Amino acid sequence: MDPFLRIDIKIARDVVGKIIGKKGNQIKQLTEKSGSKVTVQEIEDDENGSSLVTVVGKFENSAIAQHLIQEILFQHYSQDMD
């Protein structure tokens, strides 16, 4: 049996739309490309208004999902610098 890995990524709430995408298309693509389950939930008691992206899957698949999410965040934040 392959080991499973859970990765939690805390993100700013204003970036959640970039992870989910229009009509959930982006999160569906993340799941399909990586083979991992990707979910987003609001952190209710967080003063900074953060959300939690959770990735669960086989070790390699979770690493792929994490990389894809980091690419989305990098693109978002690098556009803010322009």
Wavefront OBJ file of the C-alpha trace (Angstrom):
o trace
v 0.000 0.000 0.000
v 1.326 3.440 -0.953
v 1.711 5.928 1.892
v -0.792 8.772 1.970
v 0.132 12.338 2.724
v -1.960 15.247 3.970
v -0.734 18.759 3.242
v -2.406 21.838 4.734
v -1.685 25.189 3.110
v -2.893 28.347 4.830
v -3.779 31.031 2.284
v -5.268 34.530 2.352
v -9.005 34.464 1.829
v -8.715 36.826 -1.154
v -6.789 34.127 -3.062
v -9.377 31.368 -2.557
v -11.051 32.201 -5.869
v -7.789 31.534 -7.698
v -7.604 28.036 -6.193
v -11.275 27.185 -6.740
v -11.688 28.919 -10.114
v -14.862 29.777 -11.972
v -17.573 27.201 -11.251
v -14.949 25.118 -9.418
v -13.010 24.396 -12.608
v -9.564 25.136 -11.169
v -9.960 22.862 -8.141
v -11.331 20.123 -10.431
v -8.260 20.444 -12.642
v -5.968 20.307 -9.598
v -7.669 17.079 -8.521
v -7.543 15.553 -12.003
v -3.924 16.522 -12.720
v -2.589 15.420 -9.354
v -4.819 12.490 -8.468
v -5.217 13.930 -4.957
v -8.276 15.271 -3.196
v -8.087 19.065 -2.840
v -10.469 20.969 -0.560
v -10.734 24.555 0.652
v -12.328 25.678 3.881
v -12.548 28.929 5.763
v -10.683 29.191 9.065
v -13.397 30.712 11.221
v -11.334 31.880 14.200
v -8.504 33.353 12.130
v -7.936 37.077 12.717
v -6.305 37.509 9.305
v -9.180 36.030 7.342
v -7.337 32.963 6.116
v -8.537 29.787 4.476
v -7.066 26.309 4.515
v -6.336 24.312 1.385
v -6.035 20.618 2.215
v -4.471 18.073 -0.122
v -4.826 14.354 0.576
v -3.481 11.576 -1.599
v -0.599 9.286 -2.307
v 2.727 10.872 -1.441
v 3.746 11.681 -5.016
v 0.259 12.885 -6.004
v 0.056 15.207 -3.003
v 3.441 16.676 -3.890
v 2.201 17.334 -7.431
v -0.931 19.064 -6.106
v 1.154 21.183 -3.739
v 3.400 22.250 -6.611
v 0.398 23.174 -8.789
v -1.120 25.232 -5.966
v 2.191 27.006 -5.402
v 2.313 27.873 -9.116
v -1.169 29.429 -8.911
v -0.173 31.459 -5.845
v 3.116 32.531 -7.432
v 1.309 33.741 -10.564
v -1.214 35.655 -8.462
v 1.339 37.363 -6.262
v 3.806 38.085 -9.082
v 1.024 39.927 -10.946
v 0.484 42.083 -7.862
v 4.141 43.183 -8.097
v 3.777 44.518 -11.637
l 1 2 3 4 5 6 7 8 9 10 11 12 13 14 15 16 17 18 19 20 21 22 23 24 25 26 27 28 29 30 31 32 33 34 35 36 37 38 39 40 41 42 43 44 45 46 47 48 49 50 51 52 53 54 55 56 57 58 59 60 61 62 63 64 65 66 67 68 69 70 71 72 73 74 75 76 77 78 79 80 81 82
